[in-house]
Amino acid sequence: MLADLTPNQWVALAWAELFLVYAGYFAYLRWLARKKAKAEGEE
Amino acid sequence: MNSTVTSQTRPQSRPLWLTLLGLACLVGLALGTYLALVVSPPDVNQGELIRIMYAHVSVAWICFVAVAVAGFWSLLYLWRGRERDDVRAVANAEAALVYSALTITGGMIYSKPTLNTYWTWDAKLTLTAIMVALIVGYFIVRALIDEPTRRGRVSAVIMLIVVVSLPFNYLAAEWFRTLHPQKSINLDGSGVTMDPSMLRVLLFNVAVAGLIYLYFVSERVRIGLFKLPSGAEEQAPVSTEVVRVG
């Protein structure tokens, strides 16, 4: 249960979420760049 | 008119400054995390939970910046009609979506152990939820409209509506009763109600979030401009009329 987390675990959760979203958007940008490069190569 | 379509930039050829900016983001994020989790003293009321504030407040500020900049480029697009302005508006709108999602989820994680609830429908939080819904709507509208000029114009108007909501969102904690804490840093000059050691850590993390925002937007604009015709920047789309020939 999330409600049973200790304060330090809440802190870890908040920062982990921040890192995950940053990494996720970075991965999306890499994917988008590869997709566009591939599309250009096919033209 | 030059009929040759050339790539302005290629995703493969990332400029050196952008790579260096990315590295600076990594170093800054590592240092900001260290300052927030290790160096910052615990708060007299919130204890260790104050360390969530550095993650939450920094992304919330940058979310406002991203929306304002997206609105700026949207306005320019409506005025000049340059495709490049639309690309910049979209890049900032994506960043605004990322940072607003972080603001809401981070705020919920912060709120549960400190205020004993994840969410409440007061003015501040409701306005933030509406802002996120409008930004999501911005991308849904863009996906539904094929014609580029109309797509750019309609989505630009939506972004300007989001921008109009910003001042209300910023001042909602003062104007209405809310669970959201009052501001510790008042831009009206009435002072800072935060320990200097905490303020330094917060400002550093705001700067890091801003640096990461700059990296994301720069990279997204670079990808967005890829394959844009070289003359597109100067050509305002005058008409969307389709003329049948022959």
Interface residues (C-beta under 8 A of the other chain):
Chain A: L2 A3 L5 P7 N8 W10 V11 L13 A14 W15 E17 L18 V21 Y22 Y25 F26 L29 L32 A33 R34 K36 A37 A39 E40
Chain B: S7 R10 P11 Q12 L29 T33 A36 L37 G47 E48 L49 R51 I52 A55 H56 V59 E94 V98 A101 L102 T105 G106 I109 Y110 K112 P113 I212 F216 E219 R220 I223 F226 K227
